[in-house]
Amino acid sequence: MSQILDQSTLLFASVAVLVVSLLLQLSVRPLINQGHLVIEVAPENRTTEDVPNVPAPPVRPWFSFSFYTPLLILAGIYVPGTLLVTNLIARLGAFGAVFQRDYSPLLACASMAWAAVHMPLIVVAWFAPIQILAAFAAIAYLYFAVLMFFAVRTVFGIENRVAVGSVCLSIVPVAAAVVFWGPLQFILGWVASPFFLFYAFYYLGGEFRSLGSGLRRSQNFHRMLESAAINPHDAEAQYQLGLIYQHRRQYTAAIQRFTNAVTIDPRETDAHFQLGRIARQQGRLKDALGHFQTVLDQDEKHHQSEILRELGAVYIAARQYQDARNELAEYVERRPYDSEGLLYYGQALEGLGDAAAAREMYARAIEAARTAPRYLRRSTAQWSRMAQKLYNEKK
């Protein structure tokens, strides 16, 4: 999925869907013609009563589709629905801004995933009976869900459990489309007509082109950084590339880029800070402590003093509660409304046996998260939940 974001285009992904969909339609059509997928009309509804030996004409199944239908469903229903669901769960920000930024990257990933999972079905449809095809189709769509999990996680940089929830709930828009398939099929056919497409492109060509701007901008920025990283003395380019991979949760690539940055310039404090954060998340406490100590030596107020909070979190994980308390007490004094820092401070106090003070810190963390600005609600929500759980345990 990361390579798709860096190298693919919406045009290529769309053509891939159209080609695979056309081949799939040609593969399934013989099964329909052979009667495997034909829905017979009940005898009482036949219109050939005067000729009893002539069978009634078969009715095409409701799930018959045109070769362009999957692309329209992906572009007009599934991807916008997934964006909306993910935004509601992860609180990414204003939906308009999220749509403009992430629609084209997610559509490219979803289109490539759809094409990939349906390619084996083309072969199965040619050589296997309908029962085998149905079994393979079920497996294919499970694999599509797996691919979409990685797509959602890579595009939005969200946690695994949030990505799983988003993929599971993304079936809701598709289910709604199935329920209203009759009128929807008419609308999709109308939208795909050459007459509509001509006037839509004529009057809204700029708007359609802007749908791919999010993917183009990110690819151009990535290529620019890759070009700059050729310079063996450009530590900033290595650091920026590391941030991209860190957002995509590709920690191995991110660590390599951040390491390159500090190798070029040992004073690259930001790279040391991110290396420490990744090490702490991975449980490598000794490495995290080394990087954070380097940051502290270079700038004790780095990242709005968050270096103190990160050091405190490392000490808590190592059960060095007194050291954690020393760092976090100073951090909370500097930033008294940071819910994450208040939560860690409460855990440090609890580790030292001061339950009353710990409970007070948990209450402050809950209040800080509740009164945080709207754009910070996503980042503070998890600390609020953790603080609430620990607060209730102390009642």
BELRAUR-V679720 format. One record per residue. N is the residue number from 1. RES is the residue in one letter. D_FIRST is the distance of its C-alpha to the first C-alpha in Angstrom with 1 decimal. Layout:
((N;RES;D_FIRST) (N;RES;D_FIRST))
This chain:
((1;M;0.0) (2;S;3.8) (3;Q;5.4) (4;I;5.0) (5;L;6.3) (6;D;8.7) (7;Q;9.9) (8;S;9.7) (9;T;12.5) (10;L;13.7) (11;L;16.5) (12;F;14.6) (13;A;12.5) (14;S;15.8) (15;V;17.8) (16;A;15.6) (17;V;16.3) (18;L;19.9) (19;V;20.5) (20;V;19.1) (21;S;21.0) (22;L;24.1) (23;L;24.1) (24;L;23.7) (25;Q;26.6) (26;L;28.7) (27;S;28.0) (28;V;29.0) (29;R;31.9) (30;P;34.2) (31;L;33.9) (32;I;35.0) (33;N;37.8) (34;Q;38.9) (35;G;39.3) (36;H;36.7) (37;L;35.0) (38;V;38.2) (39;I;39.6) (40;E;43.4) (41;V;45.7) (42;A;48.2) (43;P;51.7) (44;E;53.2) (45;N;50.8) (46;R;51.6) (47;T;53.4) (48;T;55.1) (49;E;57.8) (50;D;60.5) (51;V;58.8) (52;P;57.9) (53;N;56.8) (54;V;54.1) (55;P;50.8) (56;A;49.0) (57;P;46.0) (58;P;42.7) (59;V;40.4) (60;R;36.8) (61;P;34.5) (62;W;32.9) (63;F;29.4) (64;S;30.1) (65;F;27.7) (66;S;27.5) (67;F;24.7) (68;Y;23.6) (69;T;23.6) (70;P;20.1) (71;L;18.7) (72;L;21.3) (73;I;20.5) (74;L;16.8) (75;A;17.7) (76;G;20.9) (77;I;20.7) (78;Y;17.6) (79;V;15.3) (80;P;18.3) (81;G;19.4) (82;T;16.3) (83;L;16.5) (84;L;20.2) (85;V;19.9) (86;T;17.4) (87;N;19.7) (88;L;22.7) (89;I;21.5) (90;A;19.9) (91;R;22.3) (92;L;20.0) (93;G;22.9) (94;A;24.5) (95;F;22.7) (96;G;23.5) (97;A;21.9) (98;V;18.7) (99;F;18.6) (100;Q;19.2) (101;R;16.6) (102;D;13.6) (103;Y;14.6) (104;S;13.2) (105;P;9.6) (106;L;9.6) (107;L;11.5) (108;A;9.3) (109;C;6.3) (110;A;9.4) (111;S;11.2) (112;M;9.1) (113;A;9.0) (114;W;12.7) (115;A;13.6) (116;A;12.2) (117;V;14.2) (118;H;17.2) (119;M;17.8) (120;P;19.7) (121;L;21.7) (122;I;23.1) (123;V;24.7) (124;V;25.9) (125;A;27.5) (126;W;29.5) (127;F;31.0) (128;A;31.0) (129;P;33.0) (130;I;31.8) (131;Q;31.8) (132;I;29.3) (133;L;27.1) (134;A;27.1) (135;A;26.2) (136;F;23.3) (137;A;22.2) (138;A;22.3) (139;I;20.1) (140;A;17.6) (141;Y;17.3) (142;L;17.1) (143;Y;14.1) (144;F;12.6) (145;A;13.4) (146;V;11.6) (147;L;8.3) (148;M;9.2) (149;F;10.2) (150;F;6.9) (151;A;5.8) (152;V;9.3) (153;R;9.5) (154;T;6.9) (155;V;8.4) (156;F;11.8) (157;G;12.1) (158;I;14.4) (159;E;15.9) (160;N;15.1) (161;R;18.2) (162;V;17.5) (163;A;14.1) (164;V;16.0) (165;G;18.7) (166;S;16.7) (167;V;15.2) (168;C;18.8) (169;L;20.5) (170;S;18.3) (171;I;20.4) (172;V;23.4) (173;P;22.9) (174;V;22.3) (175;A;25.4) (176;A;27.4) (177;A;26.5) (178;V;27.8) (179;V;31.0) (180;F;31.7) (181;W;30.5) (182;G;33.8) (183;P;34.0) (184;L;30.2) (185;Q;30.4) (186;F;33.2) (187;I;31.4) (188;L;28.3) (189;G;30.7) (190;W;32.5) (191;V;29.4) (192;A;28.4) (193;S;32.0) (194;P;32.6) (195;F;35.2) (196;F;32.9) (197;L;30.0) (198;F;32.6) (199;Y;34.0) (200;A;30.7) (201;F;29.4) (202;Y;32.9) (203;Y;33.2) (204;L;29.6) (205;G;28.0) (206;G;27.3) (207;E;25.7) (208;F;23.4) (209;R;22.4) (210;S;21.8) (211;L;19.1) (212;G;16.7) (213;S;18.1) (214;G;15.6) (215;L;12.7) (216;R;15.4) (217;R;16.8) (218;S;13.8) (219;Q;13.2) (220;N;17.0) (221;F;17.2) (222;H;14.7) (223;R;16.6) (224;M;19.8) (225;L;19.1) (226;E;18.1) (227;S;21.4) (228;A;23.3) (229;A;22.1) (230;I;23.9) (231;N;27.1) (232;P;28.0) (233;H;29.8) (234;D;27.1) (235;A;26.2) (236;E;25.0) (237;A;22.1) (238;Q;21.0) (239;Y;21.3) (240;Q;19.3) (241;L;16.3) (242;G;16.8) (243;L;16.7) (244;I;13.3) (245;Y;11.8) (246;Q;14.2) (247;H;13.1) (248;R;9.5) (249;R;11.5) (250;Q;10.8) (251;Y;14.6) (252;T;15.4) (253;A;14.1) (254;A;15.7) (255;I;18.9) (256;Q;19.2) (257;R;19.1) (258;F;21.5) (259;T;23.7) (260;N;23.8) (261;A;25.0) (262;V;27.7) (263;T;28.8) (264;I;29.3) (265;D;31.0) (266;P;32.2) (267;R;33.0) (268;E;29.4) (269;T;30.0) (270;D;26.7) (271;A;24.7) (272;H;27.2) (273;F;26.7) (274;Q;22.9) (275;L;23.4) (276;G;26.0) (277;R;23.9) (278;I;21.1) (279;A;24.0) (280;R;25.6) (281;Q;22.6) (282;Q;22.4) (283;G;26.1) (284;R;27.1) (285;L;30.0) (286;K;32.0) (287;D;29.3) (288;A;28.6) (289;L;32.3) (290;G;32.7) (291;H;30.1) (292;F;31.5) (293;Q;35.0) (294;T;34.2) (295;V;32.9) (296;L;36.0) (297;D;38.2) (298;Q;36.8) (299;D;36.6) (300;E;37.7) (301;K;36.6) (302;H;33.1) (303;H;30.6) (304;Q;33.4) (305;S;34.7) (306;E;31.6) (307;I;32.1) (308;L;35.1) (309;R;33.1) (310;E;30.4) (311;L;33.3) (312;G;35.0) (313;A;31.9) (314;V;31.9) (315;Y;35.6) (316;I;35.3) (317;A;32.8) (318;A;35.4) (319;R;38.2) (320;Q;40.0) (321;Y;40.9) (322;Q;43.6) (323;D;41.4) (324;A;38.8) (325;R;41.6) (326;N;42.8) (327;E;39.5) (328;L;38.6) (329;A;42.1) (330;E;41.8) (331;Y;38.4) (332;V;39.6) (333;E;42.6) (334;R;40.5) (335;R;38.0) (336;P;39.8) (337;Y;37.4) (338;D;34.1) (339;S;33.4) (340;E;31.2) (341;G;34.0) (342;L;36.7) (343;L;34.9) (344;Y;34.7) (345;Y;38.3) (346;G;39.4) (347;Q;37.8) (348;A;39.7) (349;L;42.9) (350;E;42.4) (351;G;42.0) (352;L;45.3) (353;G;47.0) (354;D;47.5) (355;A;46.4) (356;A;48.0) (357;A;46.4) (358;A;43.0) (359;R;43.4) (360;E;44.3) (361;M;41.1) (362;Y;39.1) (363;A;41.0) (364;R;40.3) (365;A;36.6) (366;I;36.6) (367;E;38.7) (368;A;36.6) (369;A;33.4) (370;R;35.4) (371;T;36.8) (372;A;33.7) (373;P;32.7) (374;R;30.5) (375;Y;27.5) (376;L;27.7) (377;R;27.9) (378;R;24.3) (379;S;24.7) (380;T;28.2) (381;A;27.8) (382;Q;26.7) (383;W;29.6) (384;S;32.0) (385;R;31.2) (386;M;31.7) (387;A;34.9) (388;Q;36.2) (389;K;35.7) (390;L;37.5) (391;Y;40.2) (392;N;41.0) (393;E;41.4) (394;K;44.0) (395;K;46.1))
